[in-house]
Amino acid sequence: MAVVVVTDSSARIPAGEVDAWGIRVVPLHILVDGHDLRDGVDPVPSDLYHRGQVTTAGATPAELTAAYRQALQDSGGDGVVAVHISGALSSTLGAAEYAAAEFGAAVRVVDSKSAAMGTGFVALAAARVARSGAELNVVAAEAECTVERVHGFVVVHRLENLRRSGRIGTAASWLGTALALKPLLRIDEQGRLVLLARVRTASKAVAAMVEQVLEVVGERRAALAVHHIANPDAAAEVAATLAAALPGCGQIVVTDLGPVIGVHVGPGAVGVVVAVDGPQA
């Protein structure tokens, strides 16, 4: 058999890639008016991002235990690598570590220290190595190595969602006085969402984000994803700009950020995730 990779629904991996690489996806939760909706499984209200009483929750230990048990069985005992959203952004990582303890060394939990395709790129890297027949230690090491090469940025249009989110770390101190400024945020080395810059207009904030991406990639190859919340035109424009500037980086994934993250960053948000290639062997 082969090592099986498990992730969560925040990863935003395109369905075709999930199926192609045999990745298992555990739904996270959106809590709306007393209803617990499973991300990617249950339909969500069309006005979700404009509602005031919406929050999110991570996967439970019971849900993760069931997913790991099935994945371990399907691996024929070869093992499971579980790649999850940053522990600084979700309770899912803690639940994953608790659930994995039941299986000993057969289930390895990796903190992606990222979100969206930042988590997805780590899971995909692990799944590709697993498909080659690599043992559990090698697959887990590939995931951990990829974590160090992932960078994430997001431009947020609405500050109210950030105020309610409680997931913005040191950025919280300026939210009350930001007025019309558009924040450019990044995910730092600990997996926290922090302020990178405050920009006067959304277009300038997006241009600053693109510059950050170009600086990170430099002359190297990289996998890229552009995400958005109810802003597909802006996402397409960013993807086209990056494709023209980085022709060696291949096809860029363009997807919505999904409700689990969207609830916290609000409509209009546009983000870019980069996984820079490692050194050549």
TAKA-V455125 format. One line per field, one symbol per residue. ss: DSSP state (H for helix, E for strand, - for the rest). burial: 1 if it has 9 or more other ideal C-beta (glycine too) atoms within 8 Angstrom, else 0. A space follows every 10 residues. Layout:
# TAKA-V455125
ss=???
burial=???
This chain:
# TAKA-V455125
ss=---EEEEEHH H---HHHHHH H--EEE--EE EE--EEEE-- -------HHH ---EEEE--- HHHHHHHHHH HHHH-----E EEEE------ -HHHHHHHHH HHHHHHEEEE E-----HHHH HHHHHHHHHH H----HHHHH HHHHHHH--E EEEEE---HH HHHHH---HH HHHHH----- -EEEEEE--- --EEEEEEE- -HHHHHHHHH HHHHHHH--- -EEEEEEE-- -HHHHHHHHH HHHHH-HHH- --EEEE--HH HHHHH----E EEEEEE---- -
burial=0111111111 1110001100 1111111111 1100001110 0001000110 1001011110 0011101111 1100100111 1111111111 0111111011 0010011111 1111111111 1111111111 1001010111 0111111011 1111111110 1100100110 1001100100 0111111000 1111100110 0101110111 0111011000 0111111111 1101110110 1110010010 0111111111 1111111111 1111110000 0
